Amino acid sequence: MKRLIVLGAFAGALLLAVPAQASSSECADPATAPVDIERTIEDFFDALRQEDKAPFKRLTTPSFYAFDVGERFPDSSLADAVRSALDKGVEINWMLGPMDTKVRCNIAWSQWENSGSAGTPPDVRPIKWLESAVLVHQDGRWKLDFFHSQRANPE
């Protein structure tokens, strides 16, 4: 009998703990997540152009880093590199293609082709990049935790 009481108490505690655990994981709304993620990625590219780093910081996690042009860029150093290039007269134009986005609760990853151009005028040339990002849902919004970009092979 004592064993049944202990087992019942354990089962009751377990049943009470499961909903608490489930609610602490707060998954993003699967119906709106892909649109929100794509908007976040587009805003990320807009933020790269700005001198003010606040928009970039709002769109990235504290552990954010990027791989681009064969280098690792921690924190906001990618934004610094883009801003520095723009200040030197380099023209960078991005046109993000359709995104293939996968969402699992509060983590997502997305891949796309970016067809644009870059260079110092008048030598601005078309370029295609293959890009991807890992995002996390924090504080009610999607944020980039990782970004990767590499030039596609010329066709």
Helices and strands as residue ranges (DSSP letters): H 2-24, H 33-48, H 54-59, E 60-68, E 71-74, H 77-87, E 91-93, E 100-104, E 107-120, E 123-138, E 141-151
